[in-house]
Amino acid sequence: MTSEFLKDLNDHEHSWQSVSYSRKPDGTVMAEVGSVISPEGPRQMFWMLDSVMYAMPEGTDPDANHMPHEHRYGYETFFVDSGKMWLYIDGMKCLVEKGDILHLQATQIHGMAFIEDVKYRGTYHDLATDPDGPAIANVLAHMPELKDDPELMKMMPVKGGLDHINRERLLFREVPAEQCPAVRNPKRPLAEFRLEGVTMKILTQRWENAGANELCCAEMQPGFTAEWVKYPKNRELLYVRKGRVKFRVFKDEFIAHDECIVAIPKFAPHSLEALTEAEVYDLGGLTFWYSFLHDYMSIKTYDPERFAAPGTIQALKEKFNCQIKSIGMKR
């Protein structure tokens, strides 16, 4: 079943809006980068790229060719869905493999060396934000003739707003991936909460994303269901990394499988049912999942009478922007 809301990341013809190529000076293609979801809003949220990063030529020294750089403003979260790579960051070098997730924060100097072909799926926010952009726009609004002033134009953000600052070769010590804070994995969550039919795992928190969002993984059992409120206020971007999940969006019913994106518009009625064991990530991260689940479990544990009282859970949902009406196992 196909749907306008479903994007199979392994079907580049239909999931990639456009494609660009990164090449070495000799013309060799290093990476194919497909745009899947365009950035939205002033913080450039919901931006997703799907990349194929090609292995370094045999005999290449990764320690000397890891392309170190930083972003002054942007935050990146990458899913490593095939292959192996070296990550260089925070004075460390570690081997990253299929199943790992990289979370890179603003001003972290980092580099990568791909020792095998890697499916490298990335979400971003704030990457196109430059704090001087509005001030420069204000100057031009008052004095448009200054658009020809080279001194002012040098202060303009990079075209498209992207900031990519090349850095020198990094110093490092080699460590296991589990010792590198930038490497996340659902097997090592920051916190986890067990509910009926689903385990919610927190992988990044808001303080690691300049308050914009967080990353949560829902590990679902077959038969788990979730229904959102009638007109959800959140725009949703869900990644079915593993398993088969049946979705209903408006009147459109379809099945998402391994490595599929489900893009759900704001206010769209929708629900889901896990057909198999499934691993689903909330890439938008607009719900305050960690805060909601922490308080939910705390009240349930320490004050069961209050937990059972009418309105308690609804108040928590409103407090932490949870737009899900109900969850449970299919009866």
C-alpha positions in Angstrom: 0.0 0.0 0.0 1.3 3.4 -0.9 0.4 6.8 0.6 1.3 10.4 0.3 2.3 10.3 4.0 4.7 7.3 3.6 8.3 7.5 2.4 10.4 4.4 1.9 14.0 5.5 2.4 15.2 2.6 0.2 13.1 3.8 -2.7 15.1 6.9 -3.7 13.1 7.5 -6.8 10.0 8.3 -4.7 11.4 9.3 -1.3 14.1 11.8 -2.4 12.9 15.2 -3.4 16.3 16.1 -4.8 19.8 14.7 -4.7 23.3 16.2 -4.4 26.7 14.7 -4.7 29.8 15.3 -2.6 33.0 14.7 -4.6 36.7 14.6 -4.0 39.0 16.9 -6.1 39.5 14.1 -8.6 35.7 13.9 -9.1 35.2 10.7 -7.2 31.8 10.6 -5.5 32.1 10.4 -1.7 28.4 10.7 -0.9 24.9 10.9 -2.4 22.6 13.1 -0.3 18.9 13.0 -0.8 16.5 15.6 0.6 13.5 13.8 2.1 11.8 16.5 4.2 12.4 20.2 3.7 13.1 22.4 6.8 10.2 24.1 8.3 9.8 27.3 10.4 12.3 29.7 12.0 14.3 26.9 13.7 14.3 24.8 10.5 12.6 21.8 12.2 11.6 18.5 10.6 14.5 18.6 8.2 15.6 15.2 7.0 18.3 14.1 4.6 19.0 10.5 3.5 22.6 9.9 2.6 24.7 7.0 1.1 28.2 7.6 2.3 30.7 5.6 0.3 33.6 3.6 1.8 37.0 5.2 1.7 39.4 3.8 -0.9 41.3 0.8 0.4 44.6 1.8 2.0 43.3 5.2 3.1 44.3 6.2 6.6 41.1 7.2 8.4 43.0 9.0 11.1 44.3 11.4 8.5 41.2 11.7 6.4 38.3 12.2 8.8 37.3 15.6 7.5 36.9 17.5 10.8 34.5 20.4 11.0 31.9 22.0 13.2 28.6 23.9 13.0 28.3 27.0 15.2 24.5 26.8 15.4 23.1 23.5 14.2 22.2 20.2 15.8 22.3 16.9 13.9 21.0 13.4 14.7 22.0 10.6 12.4 20.8 7.0 12.2 23.5 4.6 11.0 21.4 2.0 9.2 24.1 0.0 7.5 27.9 -0.5 7.4 30.6 0.8 9.8 32.4 4.1 10.3 34.8 5.8 12.6 33.6 8.8 14.6 36.1 11.4 15.8 34.7 13.8 18.5 35.5 15.3 21.9 39.0 13.9 21.8 37.7 10.4 21.1 37.6 7.9 18.2 35.1 5.1 18.3 33.7 2.5 15.9 30.0 3.2 15.0 27.9 0.4 13.4 24.4 -0.3 12.2 21.9 0.4 14.9 23.8 3.3 16.4 22.6 6.9 16.5 24.9 10.0 16.5 23.8 13.2 18.2 26.0 16.1 17.3 25.5 19.5 19.1 26.4 23.0 18.0 30.2 23.7 18.1 31.2 20.1 18.7 34.2 19.5 16.4 33.6 16.1 14.7 34.8 14.1 11.8 33.9 10.8 10.2 35.7 8.1 8.2 33.5 5.6 6.4 35.2 2.2 6.3 32.1 0.6 4.6 29.2 2.0 2.6 26.8 3.5 5.2 23.2 4.4 5.0 23.3 7.7 7.0 19.9 9.2 7.8 20.0 12.6 9.4 17.6 15.0 11.0 18.5 18.6 11.8 17.4 21.8 13.4 18.8 25.3 13.8 21.4 24.5 11.2 20.3 27.3 9.0 20.0 29.8 11.8 22.5 32.7 12.1 21.9 35.1 14.9 23.1 38.1 12.8 20.7 37.3 9.9 17.7 39.3 11.3 20.0 42.3 12.2 21.5 42.4 8.7 18.0 42.1 7.1 17.0 45.1 9.3 19.9 47.2 8.0 18.9 46.4 4.4 15.3 47.2 5.1 16.3 50.7 6.2 19.1 51.2 3.7 18.6 48.9 0.7 21.4 50.6 -1.1 23.9 48.8 1.2 23.3 45.6 -0.6 26.2 46.6 -2.8 28.5 47.3 0.2 31.1 44.4 0.2 31.9 45.0 3.8 28.3 44.4 4.8 27.9 41.5 2.4 30.9 39.7 4.1 28.8 39.6 7.2 25.9 37.9 5.5 25.1 34.2 6.5 26.4 31.6 4.2 23.9 31.0 1.3 21.1 28.9 2.6 22.2 29.7 6.1 24.4 26.6 6.5 27.4 27.1 8.7 30.2 24.6 8.1 33.6 25.5 9.6 36.5 23.2 8.6 38.9 22.4 11.5 42.3 20.9 11.8 43.0 17.2 12.1 41.8 16.0 15.5 43.7 14.5 18.4 42.0 11.5 19.9 42.1 8.3 22.0 40.3 5.2 20.8 37.3 4.2 23.1 34.3 1.8 22.8 31.2 3.4 21.4 29.4 3.1 24.7 32.0 5.5 26.3 31.3 8.2 23.7 28.4 10.4 24.7 27.7 11.4 21.1 26.8 7.8 20.2 23.3 6.7 21.3 21.6 3.4 20.9 18.2 2.1 22.0 20.1 -0.6 23.9 21.5 2.2 26.1 18.7 4.7 26.6 19.1 7.7 28.9 15.8 6.6 30.5 13.1 4.1 29.7 9.4 3.7 30.7 7.4 0.5 30.3 3.7 0.9 29.5 1.1 -1.6 28.2 2.5 -3.0 24.9 5.3 -0.4 24.5 8.6 0.6 26.1 9.4 4.3 25.6 13.1 5.0 25.5 14.6 8.5 25.7 17.7 8.9 23.5 18.3 12.7 23.5 16.8 15.3 25.9 15.8 18.9 25.2 18.8 20.5 26.9 21.0 18.7 24.2 18.9 20.3 21.5 18.7 23.9 22.6 15.2 23.2 23.9 13.8 22.5 20.4 12.9 18.9 20.7 14.0 15.5 22.0 14.4 12.0 20.5 12.2 9.1 21.8 12.0 5.5 20.6 8.9 3.5 21.1 9.6 -0.3 21.1 6.2 -1.7 20.3 4.8 -5.2 20.8 2.5 -6.8 18.1 -1.0 -5.6 18.7 0.0 -2.3 20.4 -2.3 0.6 19.3 -2.2 4.3 19.7 -4.8 6.9 18.8 -4.1 10.6 18.7 -6.6 13.3 19.7 -9.1 14.3 17.0 -7.1 17.3 15.7 -3.5 16.9 17.0 -1.7 20.2 17.4 1.7 18.6 16.6 3.2 18.0 13.2 4.5 14.4 13.3 7.6 12.8 11.7 7.9 9.2 12.7 10.7 6.8 11.6 9.8 3.1 11.5 13.3 1.7 11.8 12.3 -1.9 12.3 9.0 -3.8 12.0 5.6 -3.4 10.4 3.1 -0.8 11.6 -0.3 0.0 10.2 -1.2 3.7 10.1 -4.4 5.5 9.5 -4.1 9.2 8.5 -7.3 11.0 7.6 -9.0 8.1 5.7 -5.8 6.8 4.3 -4.6 3.4 5.6 -1.2 2.0 4.9 1.6 -0.1 6.3 5.1 1.3 7.1 7.9 -1.2 7.3 11.7 -1.2 8.0 13.3 2.1 7.1 10.2 4.1 6.4 9.3 7.7 7.3 5.7 8.6 8.1 5.1 12.4 7.7 1.8 13.5 9.3 0.4 17.0 8.9 -0.7 19.1 11.9 -4.4 18.6 12.8 -4.6 15.4 10.8 -6.6 12.6 12.7 -4.4 9.5 12.9 -3.7 6.2 14.7 -1.4 3.3 14.4 -1.3 -0.5 15.2 2.0 -2.5 15.4 1.6 -5.7 13.3 5.0 -7.0 14.5 7.6 -6.0 17.0 8.5 -2.5 15.9 11.0 0.3 16.7 9.5 3.7 16.0 11.2 7.0 16.6 9.5 10.4 17.2 11.8 12.6 15.0 9.7 15.7 15.5 10.1 15.5 19.2 7.6 18.2 20.0 6.0 16.2 22.9 7.9 16.6 26.2 8.1 12.8 26.4 10.7 12.6 29.2 8.9 15.0 31.4 5.5 13.5 30.8 6.6 9.9 31.3 8.6 10.8 34.4 5.6 12.5 36.1 3.2 9.8 34.9 5.3 7.0 36.4 6.0 9.0 39.6 2.3 9.7 40.3 1.4 6.1 39.4 4.0 4.8 41.9 3.8 7.2 44.8 0.2 8.5 44.6 -2.1 5.8 43.0 -5.2 7.4 44.3 -4.4 10.7 42.5 -3.3 8.7 39.4 -6.8 7.1 39.2 -8.6 10.4 39.8 -10.5 11.8 36.8 -8.5 14.5 35.0 -5.0 13.7 36.4 -3.6 12.1 33.2 -5.4 14.6 31.0 -3.8 17.5 32.9 -0.3 15.9 32.4 -1.0 15.6 28.7 -1.9 19.2 28.4 1.1 20.3 30.5 3.6 18.4 28.4 2.1 18.7 24.9 1.1 15.0 24.6 -1.4 14.7 21.8 -2.1 11.0 22.2 -5.6 10.2 23.3 -5.2 6.5 24.2 -2.8 3.5 23.9 -3.1 -0.2 24.6 -3.2 -3.6 23.2 -5.7 -4.5 20.5 -8.5 -6.5 22.0 
